Amino acid sequence: MPSDPRDRAPRALMLMATLLFAGVTSVVALPGSSRHDFRVSAHRYAYTIEGTDKLEIRVTQGDVVRIVFSADDIPHSFTINDYRIMRRADPGKPVTFEFVADKIGPPDGFPIKCTLTIDSRCRELSAVLIVEPRK
């Protein structure tokens, strides 16, 4: 039996709303910016940033930053309060997210912390996001 065309209207509206929302929430880079990928893992009681022995993520203003964040032992978070970022990863379940580094921060960088309270020593996890001005 053919479906009533009136049944398709709510589905079409829902699809349009979903596509509009996806477009509004997508990451838009500034002209001349680039994308930087970082793999960050958390393990009692430190972050590790793949490819460097420093505990910093260094980018230029306007760059798109893509993070693959994983937890090796217990759940941990990757939190940058100034960017309103808080992502949680459980062991074996990495999370991937992107943001535009649009804010130039203090010379010592934006703090990256674990804000979970599963273990009181989680607060020892720290790194920094350094956003340098575009020249």
C-alpha positions as protocol buffer text, in pm:
chain_id: "A"
residue {
  index: 1
  type: MET
  ca { x: 0 y: 0 z: 0 }
}
residue {
  index: 2
  type: PRO
  ca { x: 155 y: 338 z: -99 }
}
residue {
  index: 3
  type: SER
  ca { x: 242 y: 571 z: 184 }
}
residue {
  index: 4
  type: ASP
  ca { x: 56 y: 893 z: 235 }
}
residue {
  index: 5
  type: PRO
  ca { x: 263 y: 1196 z: 113 }
}
residue {
  index: 6
  type: ARG
  ca { x: 175 y: 1370 z: 439 }
}
residue {
  index: 7
  type: ASP
  ca { x: 381 y: 1105 z: 624 }
}
residue {
  index: 8
  type: ARG
  ca { x: 692 y: 1208 z: 431 }
}
residue {
  index: 9
  type: ALA
  ca { x: 673 y: 1577 z: 529 }
}
residue {
  index: 10
  type: PRO
  ca { x: 780 y: 1530 z: 894 }
}
residue {
  index: 11
  type: ARG
  ca { x: 1070 y: 1307 z: 782 }
}
residue {
  index: 12
  type: ALA
  ca { x: 1181 y: 1563 z: 524 }
}
residue {
  index: 13
  type: LEU
  ca { x: 1170 y: 1843 z: 782 }
}
residue {
  index: 14
  type: MET
  ca { x: 1371 y: 1632 z: 1027 }
}
residue {
  index: 15
  type: LEU
  ca { x: 1632 y: 1558 z: 759 }
}
residue {
  index: 16
  type: MET
  ca { x: 1659 y: 1927 z: 668 }
}
residue {
  index: 17
  type: ALA
  ca { x: 1696 y: 2027 z: 1033 }
}
residue {
  index: 18
  type: THR
  ca { x: 1966 y: 1763 z: 1085 }
}
residue {
  index: 19
  type: LEU
  ca { x: 2162 y: 1881 z: 780 }
}
residue {
  index: 20
  type: LEU
  ca { x: 2131 y: 2245 z: 885 }
}
residue {
  index: 21
  type: PHE
  ca { x: 2250 y: 2163 z: 1238 }
}
residue {
  index: 22
  type: ALA
  ca { x: 2545 y: 1965 z: 1100 }
}
residue {
  index: 23
  type: GLY
  ca { x: 2643 y: 2259 z: 880 }
}
residue {
  index: 24
  type: VAL
  ca { x: 2625 y: 2506 z: 1168 }
}
residue {
  index: 25
  type: THR
  ca { x: 2832 y: 2290 z: 1402 }
}
residue {
  index: 26
  type: SER
  ca { x: 3106 y: 2199 z: 1155 }
}
residue {
  index: 27
  type: VAL
  ca { x: 3458 y: 2332 z: 1206 }
}
residue {
  index: 28
  type: VAL
  ca { x: 3541 y: 2622 z: 974 }
}
residue {
  index: 29
  type: ALA
  ca { x: 3907 y: 2718 z: 936 }
}
residue {
  index: 30
  type: LEU
  ca { x: 4031 y: 3064 z: 854 }
}
residue {
  index: 31
  type: PRO
  ca { x: 4191 y: 3127 z: 513 }
}
residue {
  index: 32
  type: GLY
  ca { x: 4560 y: 3035 z: 523 }
}
residue {
  index: 33
  type: SER
  ca { x: 4518 y: 2806 z: 820 }
}
residue {
  index: 34
  type: SER
  ca { x: 4613 y: 2442 z: 829 }
}
residue {
  index: 35
  type: ARG
  ca { x: 4502 y: 2129 z: 1009 }
}
residue {
  index: 36
  type: HIS
  ca { x: 4713 y: 1961 z: 1276 }
}
residue {
  index: 37
  type: ASP
  ca { x: 4650 y: 1608 z: 1403 }
}
residue {
  index: 38
  type: PHE
  ca { x: 4756 y: 1505 z: 1753 }
}
residue {
  index: 39
  type: ARG
  ca { x: 4731 y: 1172 z: 1932 }
}
residue {
  index: 40
  type: VAL
  ca { x: 4708 y: 1224 z: 2305 }
}
residue {
  index: 41
  type: SER
  ca { x: 4691 y: 942 z: 2555 }
}
residue {
  index: 42
  type: ALA
  ca { x: 4636 y: 948 z: 2930 }
}
residue {
  index: 43
  type: HIS
  ca { x: 4782 y: 700 z: 3173 }
}
residue {
  index: 44
  type: ARG
  ca { x: 4820 y: 726 z: 3548 }
}
residue {
  index: 45
  type: TYR
  ca { x: 4917 y: 1009 z: 3598 }
}
residue {
  index: 46
  type: ALA
  ca { x: 5039 y: 1182 z: 3283 }
}
residue {
  index: 47
  type: TYR
  ca { x: 4943 y: 1273 z: 2929 }
}
residue {
  index: 48
  type: THR
  ca { x: 5156 y: 1161 z: 2637 }
}
residue {
  index: 49
  type: ILE
  ca { x: 5151 y: 1348 z: 2307 }
}
residue {
  index: 50
  type: GLU
  ca { x: 5268 y: 1124 z: 2025 }
}
residue {
  index: 51
  type: GLY
  ca { x: 5578 y: 1244 z: 1842 }
}
residue {
  index: 52
  type: THR
  ca { x: 5710 y: 1472 z: 2114 }
}
residue {
  index: 53
  type: ASP
  ca { x: 5849 y: 1453 z: 2464 }
}
residue {
  index: 54
  type: LYS
  ca { x: 5692 y: 1791 z: 2547 }
}
residue {
  index: 55
  type: LEU
  ca { x: 5353 y: 1818 z: 2710 }
}
residue {
  index: 56
  type: GLU
  ca { x: 5230 y: 2082 z: 2471 }
}
residue {
  index: 57
  type: ILE
  ca { x: 5019 y: 2116 z: 2161 }
}
residue {
  index: 58
  type: ARG
  ca { x: 5154 y: 2408 z: 1959 }
}
residue {
  index: 59
  type: VAL
  ca { x: 4951 y: 2559 z: 1673 }
}
residue {
  index: 60
  type: THR
  ca { x: 4890 y: 2889 z: 1499 }
}
residue {
  index: 61
  type: GLN
  ca { x: 4577 y: 3098 z: 1543 }
}
residue {
  index: 62
  type: GLY
  ca { x: 4306 y: 2984 z: 1303 }
}
residue {
  index: 63
  type: ASP
  ca { x: 4442 y: 2631 z: 1263 }
}
residue {
  index: 64
  type: VAL
  ca { x: 4209 y: 2335 z: 1288 }
}
residue {
  index: 65
  type: VAL
  ca { x: 4323 y: 2104 z: 1567 }
}
residue {
  index: 66
  type: ARG
  ca { x: 4221 y: 1739 z: 1547 }
}
residue {
  index: 67
  type: ILE
  ca { x: 4272 y: 1533 z: 1862 }
}
residue {
  index: 68
  type: VAL
  ca { x: 4251 y: 1156 z: 1895 }
}
residue {
  index: 69
  type: PHE
  ca { x: 4234 y: 1111 z: 2272 }
}
residue {
  index: 70
  type: SER
  ca { x: 4268 y: 776 z: 2446 }
}
residue {
  index: 71
  type: ALA
  ca { x: 4287 y: 647 z: 2803 }
}
residue {
  index: 72
  type: ASP
  ca { x: 4514 y: 353 z: 2876 }
}
residue {
  index: 73
  type: ASP
  ca { x: 4411 y: 248 z: 3227 }
}
residue {
  index: 74
  type: ILE
  ca { x: 4103 y: 420 z: 3370 }
}
residue {
  index: 75
  type: PRO
  ca { x: 3869 y: 685 z: 3225 }
}
residue {
  index: 76
  type: HIS
  ca { x: 4035 y: 1025 z: 3180 }
}
residue {
  index: 77
  type: SER
  ca { x: 3932 y: 1358 z: 3032 }
}
residue {
  index: 78
  type: PHE
  ca { x: 4092 y: 1610 z: 2800 }
}
residue {
  index: 79
  type: THR
  ca { x: 3969 y: 1948 z: 2922 }
}
residue {
  index: 80
  type: ILE
  ca { x: 4055 y: 2299 z: 2804 }
}
residue {
  index: 81
  type: ASN
  ca { x: 3824 y: 2531 z: 2995 }
}
residue {
  index: 82
  type: ASP
  ca { x: 3905 y: 2841 z: 2786 }
}
residue {
  index: 83
  type: TYR
  ca { x: 3788 y: 2656 z: 2474 }
}
residue {
  index: 84
  type: ARG
  ca { x: 3493 y: 2485 z: 2646 }
}
residue {
  index: 85
  type: ILE
  ca { x: 3633 y: 2145 z: 2555 }
}
residue {
  index: 86
  type: MET
  ca { x: 3579 y: 1843 z: 2778 }
}
residue {
  index: 87
  type: ARG
  ca { x: 3608 y: 1500 z: 2621 }
}
residue {
  index: 88
  type: ARG
  ca { x: 3615 y: 1177 z: 2816 }
}
residue {
  index: 89
  type: ALA
  ca { x: 3783 y: 859 z: 2697 }
}
residue {
  index: 90
  type: ASP
  ca { x: 3738 y: 517 z: 2847 }
}
residue {
  index: 91
  type: PRO
  ca { x: 4009 y: 250 z: 2813 }
}
residue {
  index: 92
  type: GLY
  ca { x: 3993 y: 101 z: 2465 }
}
residue {
  index: 93
  type: LYS
  ca { x: 3745 y: 365 z: 2345 }
}
residue {
  index: 94
  type: PRO
  ca { x: 3933 y: 665 z: 2203 }
}
residue {
  index: 95
  type: VAL
  ca { x: 3746 y: 982 z: 2108 }
}
residue {
  index: 96
  type: THR
  ca { x: 3821 y: 1208 z: 1814 }
}
residue {
  index: 97
  type: PHE
  ca { x: 3726 y: 1575 z: 1797 }
}
residue {
  index: 98
  type: GLU
  ca { x: 3825 y: 1896 z: 1623 }
}
residue {
  index: 99
  type: PHE
  ca { x: 3824 y: 2265 z: 1708 }
}
residue {
  index: 100
  type: VAL
  ca { x: 3957 y: 2588 z: 1561 }
}
residue {
  index: 101
  type: ALA
  ca { x: 4236 y: 2746 z: 1764 }
}
residue {
  index: 102
  type: ASP
  ca { x: 4085 y: 3092 z: 1738 }
}
residue {
  index: 103
  type: LYS
  ca { x: 4200 y: 3234 z: 2073 }
}
residue {
  index: 104
  type: ILE
  ca { x: 4555 y: 3347 z: 2141 }
}
residue {
  index: 105
  type: GLY
  ca { x: 4629 y: 3264 z: 2499 }
}
residue {
  index: 106
  type: PRO
  ca { x: 4869 y: 3352 z: 2771 }
}
residue {
  index: 107
  type: PRO
  ca { x: 5241 y: 3300 z: 2699 }
}
residue {
  index: 108
  type: ASP
  ca { x: 5243 y: 2982 z: 2909 }
}
residue {
  index: 109
  type: GLY
  ca { x: 4943 y: 2843 z: 2715 }
}
residue {
  index: 110
  type: PHE
  ca { x: 4595 y: 2722 z: 2790 }
}
residue {
  index: 111
  type: PRO
  ca { x: 4600 y: 2446 z: 3054 }
}
residue {
  index: 112
  type: ILE
  ca { x: 4489 y: 2097 z: 2951 }
}
residue {
  index: 113
  type: LYS
  ca { x: 4371 y: 1893 z: 3249 }
}
residue {
  index: 114
  type: CYS
  ca { x: 4189 y: 1578 z: 3349 }
}
residue {
  index: 115
  type: THR
  ca { x: 3882 y: 1690 z: 3541 }
}
residue {
  index: 116
  type: LEU
  ca { x: 3744 y: 1348 z: 3635 }
}
residue {
  index: 117
  type: THR
  ca { x: 3733 y: 1247 z: 3999 }
}
residue {
  index: 118
  type: ILE
  ca { x: 3767 y: 871 z: 3954 }
}
residue {
  index: 119
  type: ASP
  ca { x: 4110 y: 890 z: 4115 }
}
residue {
  index: 120
  type: SER
  ca { x: 4228 y: 1194 z: 4312 }
}
residue {
  index: 121
  type: ARG
  ca { x: 4563 y: 1181 z: 4131 }
}
residue {
  index: 122
  type: CYS
  ca { x: 4388 y: 1243 z: 3794 }
}
residue {
  index: 123
  type: ARG
  ca { x: 4439 y: 1613 z: 3869 }
}
residue {
  index: 124
  type: GLU
  ca { x: 4812 y: 1555 z: 3812 }
}
residue {
  index: 125
  type: LEU
  ca { x: 4752 y: 1510 z: 3439 }
}
residue {
  index: 126
  type: SER
  ca { x: 4845 y: 1833 z: 3269 }
}
residue {
  index: 127
  type: ALA
  ca { x: 4965 y: 1971 z: 2938 }
}
residue {
  index: 128
  type: VAL
  ca { x: 4921 y: 2301 z: 2753 }
}
residue {
  index: 129
  type: LEU
  ca { x: 4775 y: 2429 z: 2429 }
}
residue {
  index: 130
  type: ILE
  ca { x: 4991 y: 2709 z: 2287 }
}
residue {
  index: 131
  type: VAL
  ca { x: 4827 y: 2919 z: 2015 }
}
residue {
  index: 132
  type: GLU
  ca { x: 5071 y: 3150 z: 1841 }
}
residue {
  index: 133
  type: PRO
  ca { x: 4952 y: 3457 z: 1649 }
}
residue {
  index: 134
  type: ARG
  ca { x: 4926 y: 3426 z: 1271 }
}
residue {
  index: 135
  type: LYS
  ca { x: 5189 y: 3638 z: 1096 }
}
